Amino acid sequence: MTATPTQQPDPVLADPALVDAAAVSTARAAAQEEAGAEPVGAHVGVLAEDEASVTHLFEAAHAGYRGWNWAVTVAFAGPGTPVSVSEVVLLPGDDALVAPDWVPWNERVRAGDLGVGDLLPPREDDPRLVPGYVASDDPAVEEVALEVGLGRVRVLSREGVLDAASRWHGGDFGPRSDMARSAPATCGTCGFYVRVAGSLGAAFGVCANELTPADGHVVHVEYGCGAHSEVEVEGGPAVPVADVVYDDAVLDVEVNEPAAENTPPAADAAPAAVEAAPAAVEAASAQPAAEAVPADAAPAEVAPAAVEEPAAVEEPVAETPAGSADESGR
């Protein structure tokens, strides 16, 4: 445990006899007597109360009192008199665990705390309520008085009205809720909207549609939901259904026919081959006689020509009549 810095008393206010070793020993003995079997920790400070008394602080090891100190107040009556103990108490330090500030019971109640069978009387000085009166033998007057609230002992004050309006406006059934922002229309134009009486009726009512989450709740006139009385859906069911993207309830099977073996060439390939044959024959006929291989040529020179000649006319020559080949040779 970290000890707090030692605080020395003001020499003008405290007598030196109150802070010497004897005074500290006397204060420790008093703290130990109060602590019983629990040990008293180190001396961590001293506070001057006045010119005749100071308070010595010792670390406390008391269970559940972490960071607390034994505070022993000693007094000195003057020369020739011993230092006496005035008071011994446990006090919280700077880092002590302390209980929260006490709050009266009627101020601890929060919205939602009231349960079945609970009674919660209002405060006598509750600013949300003001007196109401009715004193007339005329039934018509009394009826009007009851309607405006004069038949009750107390009614809402202006502060109570504004407080309720602010709370309802910012609640789940106010105009800024997610439901209201996505609604097609507002409650002010809905047939299920029941307006409340009094000045709050200018902006609030009660929802009477059992199919909405706001049923039986106070709603703002600009609140809205998808169950508005004038909502219209073009065709289809009353509840819109999204289009089906993929129906996995039906299995589509597509049969692929096996490819035929030795498929003959396409019909349109024949004319192209016929057109290419004369061109190949003309190319073969146009070769000059000088390119013919001489009889006395070396074998090394003849080999390339013999290899290249079939490649140049390989396919066209196969389709050329024999007579044409003889004429080109002459």
Beta strands, then each sheet from edge to edge (+ up, - down):
strand 1: 40-50
strand 2: 53-60
strand 3: 68-75
strand 4: 84-92
strand 5: 129-131
strand 6: 154-156
strand 7: 193-195
strand 8: 204-207
strand 9: 218-220
sheet 1: 1+ 2- 3+ 4-
sheet 2: 5+ 6-
sheet 3: 7+ 8- 9+
end
